[in-house]
Amino acid sequence: MTTHIQRSALLPYPARALYDLVNDVARYPEFLPWCSIAEVLESTPEHMRASVGVAKGGLSQHFVTRNTLVPGQSIEMNLEEGPFNQLHGVWTFKSLGEKACKISLDLSFDYAGPIVRATLGPLFNQAANTLVDAFCQRAKQMHG
């Protein structure tokens, strides 16, 4: 069963600033409480492979995505490995003048079996549902 999450927000910051924030995967553990580790495995201007660990209590999992980057505009994530049958997401960053933007996240995923759904599901669902809010708060911290 596929879970689909769509979230968006309007922010008083340039789209490029938010793109840079979301694309700075290595800093996720600094402000995402469920993120135990984040590592960039490969990076070019158009692509990134990243590993992200999620943890809460005694439960931890990690997954690897291959991200297609359109600097300042979008980040498309596709699962390479992890506890999902599939995971696909797209962040979009739309300029609304020089000092504002709309960010959107469209994310769909399907857990690799009922045991993974039962154990990882509550943590990952909460994390996915709060991602846009977390990046909004981080933008406020970083850009005032």
N, C-alpha and C positions, 0 to 999 in steps of 0.2 A: 504494500500500500504506500503510495507516494504522498509525501507531505509537501505542500506548496505554501511558501510564505512570501508575501509582498509587503514592503514597507517603504515609506518615503518621508522626506522632511525638507522644509525650506530653511535655508541658513544664510546669515549675513556675512558670508565669506566667499571668496572666489572659488569657482569650481576646481581649479587646479590645486588649490590648497587642500580641499577635501580628497581629491584623487590621490595626492601625495600621502595624506594621512592613512587612507585605506591601503595603499600600496606598500606602506612601510611595515611589512609583515613582522619583521624581527622585533618590533617594539610592542606587539600585541600583549605580551605578558605584563607590561607596565600598567595597562588600564583595563584589560578584559579579565575579570576575576576568575573565570572558568578556564582561561588559557594558561596551561602550565609550561608550554614551550612553543616557540615558533622559530623556524629556521628557513632561510632562503637557500635552496639547494642548487639552483641555477638561475641566472638572470641575464637578460638582454633587454634592449629598449622595447621589444615587442612581446617577449615571453618571460614567464617566471615559473619555476617549480618551487613549491613551498610545502613544508611539513608543519602541521599545527597539532599540538597536543591539547586535549581537553581533560580536565580532572576535577573531581569533587569528592570529598570523603576518600574512600579507598578505591574509587573507580577511576580508571584513566584509559584513554584510547588516543590514537593519533591517526591522522590521515594526510595524504599527499595530494595536492592539486597541481594541475598544469594550468596556468593563467595566461590568457591572451590579453595584451595590454594595448589600449589606444590612449596614449598619454593625455591626461586632462579630460578625457571623455568617458572611458569605460574600462572595466576589468571583467573578463569572462572567466569563470572558474569551472574546471572539469576534473572529476575524480580520477586519480591514477591508482591509488591504493588506500584501503581503509575499511572500516566496518559498515560500508554501504554497498548496496547493489548498484546504486547510481547516486551522484550528487552533481548538480549543475546550478550555477548561480551567475548572475550578471549584476554588477554595480554600474549605474549610470550617473553621470555628473553633468547637469545642464546649467549653463550660465544664465543668470537672470540679471543682466547688466554687469558692471565691472566688479561689484562688491556683494553679490548674492548668487545663490545657486539652489538648485533642487537636486538632492541625491536620492537615488532609488535603489533598492535591493530586491531582486526577484530570485528566489532560491527554491529549488525542489530537490528532494532527497528521498531515498528509500533504504531502510535499514536491511542489512544482510541477515535476515532471519528473526524469528520471534524472541530469541534470548537477547540478541543485541538490542532489539526494539525495547524490551522490558528493562534492560539495565542502562543503556545509553540514552534511550529515548527522552526521558524527562530532562536530563541535563542538556542534551543537544537542542531539544525543542526550545527550552528557555533561552539558551545562548543565541540561537538563530532569531528568536522573536525580539531580542533586546539589542541586536547588533547595531541597527541604525541609531538608536538612542545612545548607545555607548560611544559611537563615533561623533555624534553631536556634542556630547559632553567633553570628549577629548578635544574637539575643535575649539570649544569655548576655553578650555585650559590653555591650549597652545596659541590661540590667536586673539584672546580677550573677548 
